[in-house]
């Protein structure tokens, strides 16, 4: 960190320490706000990343058969220690 940097005084700040009009709050409270999770596109699929139980774990194998029969299953993506399951629905 550069110790020589001088900070603005609170009076010089345009946002910090000042009340702001939150035009997004009504939509968030009523549920009408457009969240990223609510976007839908034609032929859209969903994926979930699977995390190891312990940080730094090494992936040994993936049992594709254990999930291949699930409803809506599309594929499993494996890249080294990265695993994601792709399905038609969340």
Backbone bond lengths (Angstrom), bond angles and torsions (degrees), N, CA, C in turn:
res aa  C-N    CA-C-N  psi(-1)  N-CA   C-N-CA  omega(-1)  CA-C   N-CA-C  phi
1 X - - - 1.446 - - 1.517 108.51 -
2 X 1.311 116.15 137.40 1.452 121.41 179.44 1.523 108.80 -81.97
3 X 1.314 115.51 111.67 1.476 121.10 -177.79 1.522 112.00 -69.39
4 X 1.341 117.82 -20.54 1.459 121.27 -175.52 1.528 113.02 -80.54
5 X 1.299 117.89 -7.86 1.460 120.42 -179.35 1.523 109.20 -72.16
6 X 1.333 115.34 128.94 1.466 118.41 179.07 1.527 108.90 -95.78
7 X 1.300 116.18 140.23 1.454 121.95 -179.91 1.520 110.41 -89.24
8 X 1.321 116.24 151.21 1.457 120.61 175.28 1.523 109.23 -70.03
9 X 1.308 115.31 151.03 1.456 119.20 170.60 1.526 107.53 -75.46
10 X 1.306 117.77 153.43 1.460 122.12 -179.05 1.524 110.97 -55.18
11 X 1.304 117.80 -37.38 1.466 121.80 -179.28 1.526 111.73 -64.37
12 X 1.326 117.87 -24.36 1.468 121.90 -179.41 1.532 112.48 -87.15
13 X 1.301 117.22 -10.67 1.464 120.90 -177.48 1.522 110.11 -77.67
14 X 1.339 115.69 141.50 1.459 119.07 179.61 1.527 112.10 -93.58
15 X 1.335 118.47 -18.18 1.458 121.34 -178.25 1.525 111.34 -123.27
16 X 1.332 116.89 -48.95 1.464 121.06 -176.32 1.521 110.57 -61.01
17 X 1.318 115.66 129.41 1.453 121.33 177.63 1.519 114.32 80.88
18 X 1.328 117.07 5.55 1.459 120.74 -178.89 1.533 109.44 -117.70
19 X 1.335 117.57 142.76 1.465 119.18 176.11 1.532 109.60 -70.58
20 X 1.307 116.52 142.63 1.462 121.50 179.20 1.519 110.05 -118.71
21 X 1.318 115.93 145.44 1.451 120.80 174.33 1.520 107.36 -78.02
22 X 1.314 118.29 116.22 1.467 123.08 -177.67 1.520 108.94 -94.20
23 X 1.329 115.91 88.05 1.462 120.25 -178.41 1.528 111.98 -70.19
24 X 1.340 117.70 -13.60 1.465 121.33 -179.04 1.531 113.03 -87.08
25 X 1.323 118.25 -14.06 1.465 120.43 -174.56 1.529 114.96 -63.53
26 X 1.323 120.76 -44.49 1.472 118.35 -179.44 1.529 112.42 -56.46
27 X 1.321 118.01 -43.33 1.460 121.07 179.11 1.512 112.80 -65.28
28 X 1.325 116.84 -36.46 1.466 120.35 178.88 1.527 110.90 -69.72
29 X 1.318 116.73 -37.58 1.463 120.96 -179.02 1.528 111.28 -72.39
30 X 1.330 117.47 -38.25 1.468 120.92 -176.90 1.527 113.16 -88.46
31 X 1.329 117.06 -11.71 1.462 120.47 -179.49 1.516 113.71 86.50
32 X 1.328 117.83 7.89 1.468 120.37 -179.47 1.530 112.82 -91.54
33 X 1.318 117.63 -5.81 1.471 121.96 179.24 1.531 109.59 -65.05
34 X 1.341 118.82 134.46 1.477 120.81 -178.95 1.533 111.76 -78.88
35 X 1.303 116.94 99.68 1.458 121.67 178.35 1.527 110.22 -87.24
36 X 1.311 116.73 150.88 1.458 122.60 178.93 1.526 111.41 -55.17
37 X 1.327 117.18 -38.21 1.464 121.59 -178.44 1.526 112.19 -63.81
38 X 1.331 117.71 -19.06 1.458 121.21 -178.01 1.527 113.45 -89.84
39 X 1.325 118.04 -5.16 1.462 120.76 179.24 1.518 110.35 -69.28
40 X 1.320 116.30 139.00 1.462 121.94 177.25 1.524 108.04 -134.44
41 X 1.327 116.22 136.97 1.454 122.37 179.24 1.523 109.36 -128.54
42 X 1.342 117.51 154.22 1.464 119.21 177.08 1.531 110.56 -58.96
43 X 1.319 116.75 139.16 1.469 124.27 178.55 1.539 112.86 60.22
44 X 1.316 116.78 23.55 1.466 121.38 -179.75 1.526 110.63 -71.99
45 X 1.317 116.50 137.96 1.461 121.78 175.00 1.523 108.48 -118.53
46 X 1.316 116.52 168.82 1.459 121.98 -177.62 1.523 109.30 -125.72
47 X 1.321 115.88 148.13 1.465 120.06 178.69 1.519 109.54 -135.81
48 X 1.298 115.20 150.95 1.462 122.52 174.91 1.512 108.25 -128.90
49 X 1.316 115.46 132.04 1.460 120.93 177.03 1.519 108.15 -84.49
50 X 1.311 116.62 134.44 1.461 121.88 177.60 1.517 108.32 -98.28
51 X 1.315 115.86 127.40 1.457 121.35 -178.31 1.525 110.28 -103.19
52 X 1.330 116.58 145.70 1.467 119.32 178.84 1.528 110.44 -69.74
53 X 1.329 116.97 156.52 1.465 119.79 179.89 1.526 113.00 -67.99
54 X 1.331 116.22 -23.51 1.466 120.84 -178.79 1.523 108.32 -131.74
55 X 1.326 117.61 130.88 1.456 121.92 177.52 1.520 110.19 -57.66
56 X 1.329 115.74 135.40 1.458 120.53 179.57 1.515 113.81 88.29
57 X 1.332 117.04 2.96 1.468 120.43 178.91 1.524 110.28 -64.84
58 X 1.320 116.32 154.77 1.457 122.44 176.89 1.523 108.76 -110.30
59 X 1.327 116.00 129.23 1.454 121.01 179.73 1.521 109.72 -69.55
60 X 1.317 116.54 127.10 1.464 121.69 -179.26 1.523 110.28 -96.59
61 X 1.348 117.10 -48.77 1.462 119.98 178.93 1.524 109.63 -158.77
62 X 1.325 114.87 161.86 1.458 122.11 176.57 1.519 107.58 -124.35
63 X 1.327 116.61 126.40 1.459 121.91 179.95 1.527 108.93 -93.57
64 X 1.330 116.77 88.23 1.463 121.99 -178.29 1.527 112.07 -61.99
65 X 1.316 117.47 -33.33 1.467 121.44 -177.67 1.527 111.67 -62.78
66 X 1.325 117.30 -29.07 1.464 120.26 -176.07 1.526 112.50 -67.89
67 X 1.329 118.44 -21.85 1.467 120.78 -179.75 1.524 113.08 -119.22
68 X 1.314 118.09 -9.90 1.469 121.85 -175.29 1.522 113.22 -61.36
69 X 1.314 118.28 -24.60 1.471 121.09 -178.44 1.530 113.09 -93.35
70 X 1.322 117.58 -0.75 1.464 120.30 179.04 1.524 110.19 -66.33
71 X 1.309 116.74 144.78 1.457 121.97 179.24 1.527 110.44 -61.69
72 X 1.322 117.44 127.32 1.459 121.65 178.06 1.511 115.19 83.66
73 X 1.328 117.74 0.94 1.469 120.94 -179.35 1.529 110.01 -63.41
74 X 1.344 116.97 137.13 1.462 122.28 177.75 1.524 111.27 -115.13
75 X 1.338 116.76 -54.10 1.466 118.93 -175.49 1.523 110.43 -166.09
76 X 1.315 114.56 167.09 1.464 122.51 169.82 1.520 106.49 -118.24
77 X 1.319 116.42 131.34 1.460 121.68 177.69 1.520 107.74 -104.19
78 X 1.331 116.32 123.68 1.466 121.48 179.66 1.520 108.70 -126.18
79 X 1.299 116.87 121.68 1.464 123.91 174.33 1.523 107.33 -133.39
80 X 1.313 116.18 104.27 1.464 122.92 -174.47 1.537 109.80 52.96
81 X 1.329 118.97 -112.80 1.467 121.74 -178.48 1.531 112.75 -96.69
82 X 1.330 116.91 8.72 1.463 122.11 179.14 1.524 109.06 -95.41
83 X 1.338 116.59 129.51 1.463 121.28 178.11 1.529 108.36 -133.62
84 X 1.335 115.62 131.95 1.459 121.06 174.91 1.520 108.89 -135.90
85 X 1.324 116.26 142.94 1.460 122.13 177.04 1.526 107.44 -106.38
86 X 1.334 116.63 127.71 1.462 122.68 -178.24 1.527 108.66 -107.91
87 X 1.347 116.00 129.32 1.466 121.62 -178.62 1.528 110.34 -138.15
88 X 1.330 114.99 167.24 1.461 120.68 178.67 1.526 112.20 -70.29
89 X 1.317 117.27 -34.03 1.466 122.52 -178.57 1.522 109.56 -124.97
90 X 1.339 115.21 164.15 1.462 119.23 177.36 1.510 110.79 -67.57
